Amino acid sequence: MIALARVRVDAEKCVGHGRCYVLAPEVFEEDERGHCIVIEEDVSEALADEARKGERNCPEGAIRLER
């Protein structure tokens, strides 16, 4: 797989709303406190679209995609 983007989560900003892993379960999951964990850090174009859903819907802006 050729990675088109890398997914990052700022753990300091994440408070566990859970929108990311509900909207993109192929990329994110929750830890024991309900905070976001990236399970697919290097994503293809198809998963980048899913990751962007999490990024756009994070109230704290804790998620970002890097090229």
FENNOR-V866234 format. One record per pair of residues at least 12 apart in sequence whose ideal C-beta (glycine too) atoms are under 10 Angstrom apart, sorted by the first residue. I is the first residue (numbers start at 0). J is the second residue. Records with the same first field share a line. If there is no record, write none. Layout:
BEGIN
I = J, J
END
This chain:
BEGIN
0 = 39, 41, 42, 43, 46
1 = 41, 43, 44
2 = 39, 40, 41, 42, 43, 44, 46, 47, 66
3 = 41, 42, 43, 44, 45, 46, 47, 64, 66
4 = 40, 41, 42, 43, 44, 46, 47, 48, 50, 51, 63, 64, 65, 66
5 = 37, 40, 41, 42, 47, 50, 63, 64, 65, 66
6 = 19, 23, 26, 27, 35, 37, 38, 39, 40, 41, 42, 46, 47, 49, 50, 51, 53, 54, 62, 63, 64, 65
7 = 37, 40, 50, 54, 61, 62, 63, 64, 65
8 = 27, 34, 35, 36, 37, 40, 53, 54, 57, 61, 62, 63
9 = 35, 57, 59, 60, 61, 62, 63
10 = 30, 34, 35, 36, 61
11 = 59, 61
12 = 34, 35, 57, 58, 59, 60, 61, 62
13 = 30, 32, 33, 34, 35, 36, 57, 58, 59, 60, 61, 62
14 = 32, 33, 34, 35, 57, 58, 59, 61
15 = 29, 30, 32, 33, 34, 35, 59, 61
16 = 33, 34, 35, 56, 57, 58, 59, 61
17 = 29, 33, 34, 35
18 = 35, 52, 53, 55, 56, 57, 58, 62
19 = 34, 35, 36, 37, 49, 50, 52, 53, 54, 55, 56, 57, 61, 62
20 = 33, 34, 35, 36, 37, 38, 53
21 = 52, 53, 56
22 = 49, 50, 51, 52, 53, 54, 55, 56, 57
23 = 38, 39, 42, 46, 48, 49, 50, 51, 52, 53, 54, 56, 62
24 = 38, 49, 53
25 = 38, 39, 42, 45, 46, 49, 50
26 = 38, 39, 40, 42, 46, 47, 48, 49, 50, 51, 52, 53, 54, 62, 64
27 = 39, 49, 50, 52, 53, 57, 62
34 = 61
35 = 53, 57, 59, 61, 62
37 = 50, 53, 62
42 = 64
47 = 64, 66
50 = 62, 63, 64
51 = 64
END
